[in-house]
Amino acid sequence: MEKLIVKGCGKLSGSISVQTSKNAVLPILAASILTEEKVVIRNCPNITDVDNMIKILRSLGCGAEKQGGAVIIESAGINKTDVPAELAKELRSSVFLLGSVLGRLKSAVVSQPGGCHIGKRPIDLHIKGLRELNVRIEDYGETHYFDGGNIKGGTVRLDFPSVGATENIMMAAALSRGKTVIINAAKEPEIVDLQNFISAMGGKIFGAGSGTIEIEGVEKLHGCEYTPIPDRIAAGTYLAAAVITGGEAELFNCRCEHIYPLIVKFRETACYVECNNDKIYIKSPKKLNCFNAIETEPYPGFPTDLQAPVVSLASVADGTSIVTENVFETRFKYAEELKKMGADIIVRDRTAIVRGVKKLNGAPVSANDLRGGAALIIAALAAEGKTEISEVRHIDRGYDDIAGVLNALGADIRRVIT
């Protein structure tokens, strides 16, 4: 079993480049099979979620391989419509293959996807939306059978702006006859990136980033080369790491507008933040102020994926912070691990009351999910002594060499095998 050993350090300082977005590249890899021609995705992060997506693509009959930082997909030989259950359970984003396989082959078999255990994440919105496109669906326990032989454009009104459902409908509709309209669509930057990728292949999708997306189905898409957007969650994580140590950092390859709600919260704590094109500079104050109330919301609200890192910051800030989780109902599991380090956190239903303490102490803790694991690393950087973090496989799902990146800023993090 692998662990991360983090020694509390002084101030982090320096410059780093932010990886490509996990949440953008995974649906883009799935959408690459909408064409029979070669697709090259540049600057893919070296994370296990990408590795698992490549395994799934290969299981469907695609050629998919890494070359340097790129992933090359050739799907002319795709010959299967079912995503293997054992792989689907390792990767929540396996659900994105539903829309692309259905769009390309007009049928699909998908098992309930896995991923982090942060609350209920059903695919009912995906199913409801695809039914509006005249897709026939049969359910057998956790396995769903989709018949898109008569798929056609339609109007889909989502009850909630689900990112996954929006992306699946976009992919399924890209090669369907007629026009599809998604109302109450998710507005995340990753939705815009998927639109731009499908457009680069010759698709006709408009309106991503707004609440209404229109898709004009085309008969065929062609190959392309594409570089996805930077990872806004990784950027926020590294900014939080610098701040909790009282340090400063300059991040390249990031977009301030994608994490503007976090920037606002940093300024509330008395941080100095400067944004310039693809760079963000942050300098921590001598003492962090507590946050005003934070509530996670779909984009452009405060991102749920940055809730855990912010709670780590609040645990050493001056005063009491109130953090409410409105997206996933069990996302505060990591709080029990932070409490082992001396954090003063009370969780009541979907709200965490965080009273800042003078110092945290190193302790053995476990990463129960991806973002909670990142929060533990952030806390460990400011803790007195040594912190051992187990279950780092969860962290590896979304962060490309997080130890190496933070060590470049002056952290002391080692990966060990026990």
N, C-alpha and C positions, 0 to 999 in steps of 0.2 A: 504494500500500500504506500502511495506517495503522500508526503506531507510538505507543507511550506513552513519553514522556521523563520519567523520574523522577529528581529530585534528592534526594540524601540530606538529610534534614532533622533538626531537633531533635525534641523530644518532641511526639507527637500529644496533643491534649487537646480535649475537648468532648463534645457530645451528638449522636447521630444516630438516625434511625429505620431499622429493618431492613425490607428489601423482603419481599414475599410469596414463599413458597417455590416455586422453579422445579420441584422434584421433586414438589410437590403439585399445582401448577396444570396441568401438562402432562397427567397422566392424567385430571384433572377435565375439562379441555377435551375430551379424547377421549370421556369418559363422557357429555358433554352431548348427544351424538347418540342416546342411548338413549331420548330422548323426542322427540315431534314438536312439542312446545310450546317457547316461547321460554325460553332460559336466559341469565341474566346472571351473569358471574363478576366480582366486584369486586376492585379493587386488584391487577390483573395486572401483573407486572413488565415493564418495557420492555426485553426481551431478544430476541435473534434466535431462540432456540428457540421462544418463543411466536409470533413472526412466522411461522416455518416451519410450526408446527402450524395456524395460521390458514389458510395457503396450502393445506395438505393438506385441511382441512375444506371449503374452497371447491371444491377439485378433485373432491370427492365429491358436490357439488351443494348444500352447505349455504350458508346466509347466515351470514357470520361477519365482524364488524367491531369495531374499537376505537372506544370513545367515552369520551374522557378516560382514566381508569385502568381502565375496565371493558372486557370483551369480551362482545359479545352474539352468541349463536348461535341461529339458527332453522333447524332441520334437517328441516322437513316435506318439503322438496323433494329430500332426498338420493336420488340415483339411480344411484350407482356403488358397487361393492363392492371395487374395486381401488385400493390406495394407490399413486400414481405412484412408480416406482422412483427417479427422479431426486430426488424430494423425500424419500423414505425414507432415501436415502443421506446426506442432510444432517442427519438428526435421529434419534438412537437412540430417542427416545420415540415415533416413528411406530409402533412395535410395539404401542402401547396401542390404536391404532385397530382392531387385530385383534379384541380382545374386544368392543368396542362395536359395530363393524360386524356382527360375527357375531351378537351378541345382538339387534340391531335388524333386520337383513336376512336372517339365517340363512345367509349365505355371505360369504366374504371372500377376497381375493387380496392377499398381502403379500410384499414383497421383503425380503431380509436388511437390517436397519436399519443406519444409520451411527452417527455420534457420535465421541467421543474414542477414540483408539487406545491403550487402556490394558490390553489383554489380550483373551483370548478372551471373547466375550459371546454365545454361541449362544442360540437360542430353543428348544432341545430340551425344556427344562422346560415351556415354554408349550405346545408340541405334545403332550407326554405328558399334561399335565393336561387339555387339551381333548379328547383321545381318551377320557378317562374320563367325559366328558360326552356321549359318543356322537357326536362330531364326526368325520366322515371327512376325511382329509387326504392330499393328494398333493403330492409335492415334485418340482420340475423345476429342478435347479441351485439358484440362490439365490431362486427364486420358489416360494411355498407356496400351495396352493389348499385352502380350508376349506369343507366342506359341512356346514352345521348344520341341515339340513332336519329331522332327527330328534333335535336336541339335547334333552337332558333332564338332570335333576339326577343327581349321582353323588358318590362319595367320591374325593377326590384327595389322595394322599400325596406331597408334594414331597420329593425327595431332598435339596434344599438350600432354605433359606428365601428364595427369590428374590423380590425386590420386584416385578419386572415380571410374572413368572408369576402371583404372587398377585393382582395387580391385574387382569390379563387374565381370569383365571378368575372373579373377582368380577363383572366387567362382562358376560362371556358368560352367566353364570348368573342375572343379575338378572331377565331376561325369559324364562327357560327354565322349563318346567314341572317341578315337583317340588323336592326339597331337595338342595342341594349342600353338602358338608362339605370344607373344605380343612384338611388336617393338616400340621403343620410349616410353617404359613404365616409369611410375613415379619411382623415386629412393628413396623416403622418407623412414626413419627407420620404419615407420608404415607399409609399404609394406613388408619389411623384416619380421616384426613381424607376419603379417597375413600369410605369407608363412610358417613360423615356426609353427604357430598354426595348419594350415591345415596338415602340415607334421606330427605333433604330433598325428593327427587323422588317419594317414595312407595315406595321399595324396602324390602325387608326383609332386612337384613344385620346379623349380630350376631357379636361376639367379636373384632373387629379390635383389634389391640394384644396379643392373646394368640396362642398357637401354633395355635389352632383357630378357624376362621371358618365360620359357617353362613349359607347364603343360601337364603331361601324365594323361589322364582320368583314374579313377579307378571305379570299380563297387560299392564299398561300403566303407564308412569311419566308424571308431569306436570312442567311447567316450574317453575323456582324462581330465586331470587337467592341467591348464596352468596359468602362471602369465605374463601379458603383460609388456612391457617396461615402464620405467619412462617417465613422461611428460616433454618433452624438452621445451615446451612453458611455462608451469608453472615455470620451473626452471629459464628460462630467465626472467620471470616476477618478481620473488623474488630477483634475482640478481640485476635487475634494481631498485627495491624498496630500497635495501640496499645502492646502489650507490647514488641515488638522495638525500639521507639524509646525505651523507658524512660518512656513516658507513661501517661496515664490516659484512660478514656472511659466514658461512660454510654450504653448502648444501650436504646432503646425498641422496643416491638413485637417482643419475643423471649420465648422460654420456656426458662428455665434447665434444666428437666427434660429437654428435648430434646437438650441438649449437656452433660449432667452428666459424662460421662467426660472431656470436655475441661476442664471446670471443675476436676475432681480433678487433672488434669495441670498446670494453671496453678498451683494451690496448691502442688504439688510443687516448682515453680520459684521459690517464695517470693512469688508474686503475691498481692495481696489481692483477693478477689472477693466481692461482695455481690449477692444475688439478692432481688428484691422484686416480686412479681406479674409484670408484663410488662417489667421493667427488670433489666438487669445492669450493675453498676458494676465496673470493674477498674482496679487501680493496679499498675504494674510496680515491682519492687524496683530498687535501684541496680545490682545484678548478678544476672542470671538464673542459677539453678542448672540443671544438666542434668536431663533427664527420666529417671525410672526407665524400665524397659522398656515400650515401647508396642507393642501388637499390635492391628491392625484386625480387627474382627469385625462380623457383622450386629448390628443394633440389639437390645438396648440396649448393645452393646459400643462400643468406640471407632470412630467412623465413618471409612470409607476415604476419603471426600471431604475430611476434615480432616487426612489424613496429610501431604500436601505442605506446607501452612502450618506444621505443627508441626516439620517438618524444617528449614524456614527459621529458626524460632526456635532450634532445637537447634544450628544452625550458628554462633551467637554466644553460646551459653550456656556456663557454666563447667563443663567436664568432658565426658564422653563419653556420648552417648545412643544407645540401640539401638532401632530402629524396624522392626517386622516387618509386612509387608503380606500378609494372608491372604485377600483378596477378589479382587484383580486382579493377575495375575502380572507385568505389565510396567509397573507404575505409578511406577517410579522414573526414568523417562526424563528428567524435569526436573532430576535431580541433576547431570547433566553441565553443564547451564546454570548451576546454582548454583556449580559448581566454577570456572567462568570468572570468577566474582566473588570467588574466594578461599576458598570453603567447602572444608572437609576432610571429604569423604564417600567412604566405600568401600561399594559395593553388592555383596553376595554373594547371588545368587539372589533371594530375596524379603526380604532383610534389609539395612538401611542402618545402617552404623556411622558416627555423626556426632560428630566431635571439634570442640568449640567453638573458634573463632578469635577473636583480639582485635578484628578488624574485617574487614568485607567492602569490596570496591572496585567502583565502577560499571564496567559493561562492556556491550557489545552482546550481547543474549541473545534467545532465541526461545521463545515460548509454544507448546509442542507439544500441550497439552491444556488443558482448562478450569481444573482445580484446580492443575495445575503452573504455569499462567500466573499465577494468584493468588499462588502461593508466590514467584514472581519479583518481583512488585510488593512483597510484604512484605519480602523481602530488600533490595530497592532502597531502601526507606525508611530502612534502617539503614546503607546503604553510603556510603562516602566518594566523593563525586563524582557523576557522571551515569550513569544506566543507560538504555539504549535497548532497549525490548522490542518485538519484531516479532511478527507472527502474532496480533495482538490479537483477531482474529475469534473465536478459541477462548474468550477471556475474555468477550467480548460475548454468548456463548451463555447465560451463567448469571448475570452480575452487571449489575444495572441502574445504569449510570453509576458504575462503581467509582471512577473518577478524581474525579468530583464529590463523592462521599461522603467519600472520604479527604481531599480538599482542604478540606472543611468542618471537618475535625479539625486542619488545619494543614499537610497534606502539600503538596508542590510537584510536581504531575503535569500534563503537557500531552499532548494528543492531536494528532499531526501527520500530515499526508499527504505521503508521499515519492514 
